[in-house]
Amino acid sequence: MAFPFWTNVLNYTYARGFIRIPIVLVVPILFNKYVLYQYEGAFQSWNAGHNQKDIWNRLQAKVAAEGGAEGEVEGDAE
């Protein structure tokens, strides 16, 4: 009985070491470059106001509103 089509495709392409390495390296690069790029605007709007700098600024404002911290971080004057 013959192998199924996709088993043959796997055996003669991806399962061979000389082609597996480039596939493993190229697929994530192409995914990041073309697929995620299409959704970058949606990611930015979804995460607006929730990046590390915004969270840190809110924390500093909260501490300042509560009367300041006793042990403040040195060298963080902006």
Secondary structure, DSSP 4 states (H G I P E B T S, - for coil): -PPPHHHHHIIIIITSHHHHHHHHHHHHHHIIIIIHHHTHHHHHHHTTT-SHHHHHHHHHHHHHHTT--SSPPTT---
